[in-house]
Amino acid sequence: MLKKIRSHSLFIAMLVLVLMLSACSGDDTSSGSSGGDGDKVELTFWNIWTEPSPQNEASLKQIEKFNKEHPNIVINQQSIPHDQFKVKVKTQAAGKQLPDLVQVFPGAELKPLVDGKLVQPIDNILSNWDDLIKEGQLGDYRVDGKQYALPANITPTSLVYYDKDMLKEAGYDEFPQTYDEFKKLIKTLKSNDTIPIALGNKAQWVLQSSYISTIGDRMTGSEFLSEVLNGDKKFTDEKFIDAVNVIKELSDMEAFNEDFNSIDNIQHRDLFAMGDAAMMIDGAWSLGPLLESVPDKNIGIALFPQIDGGEGDPSAVSAVTGTGIALNSELEGEDLEAAQEFLKSFYSEEYYQNLMKADILVAADIEPPSDISPLLREVSKLTNGQIAPVYDATLPTDVTDTINSGLQEVTLGTMTPEELAKQLQKAVEKSK
């Protein structure tokens, strides 16, 4: 009997200890919880907003504003350095321990979370942004026809920067609208002993990110990459080979500086800034450095011209969008309603206005603030339409490596566009 009493007492003591440990565990991945503080709903949210950048400050301000305006909903946000964030999300996702709200990155990084049924679609509240975010800007966060997050910022990768004065000397008051007219401009510039296009492809990604991402889209349309990954189309299709041939043609007609595979993108920016080249095809990341280094340079910005026979939207530009927030798939009831209310409040016109005031391009149809630079305003107009996927943000790493090195070989003449297409298709099939 005494033995039974001792055993029972030990069981009670262990149970109390377990309950105490559970209460003190501080698990920061718990799902939305209501109660415990009146009728408040508390939601956990992971993001990467650790650096004191204008975008991070604008984003954190949105959370602070939401918490003040919604006293019954508490967003317990945790900012984690970028590299640690990626590892933590991957680790916690494997154990299905994601927070209620999690910052997500589009394309190849979002899909595993969707495939693992760790995040849930937001299609039932998407109409909230009908007048703010255009359909063409939603694609990066769409998987299998369902929307999993919204974009905030946008980074175009294929802008054509041109020197208005140099083009005017060549007889061009406006930038060419078609690829054939573009080639005539290149020939005219060459005849004037001017480098037509500054290019630094030493690191190989420039021809992929800033060239084929938009040129490919002109020829194949924006659904091509997802169709290739799904097995509905192949890189060996004629339209993609035609796109690679455009890059080969530009190289063959010596549109670039001779050392384009030996210098990097910073050096090609310097060539353009110093007036050694009339044009440069680069991402929006070069806009700020150019404005700072050559503030008086008469710079124009255009999109790559329309290509005859292409199946894509000639106004589309390759770009990556960011600052998406996904909802944990286990959220339901009042927790889900609170999380959806947070998204509606966060992605507001006021937020997008604040981002633009910080010289950040946004994925929203808003009137730019009056005090932003004219060039940023121009870029905003040019990128306000259809967004084309960037290859390295969409394709598996091995396939990206293949196209990076392959495009360089095509320009060196050691590989044909057809051979590159076969290697890419082989890499895609191997990655499955």
Disulfide bonds with the S-S distance in Angstrom:
none
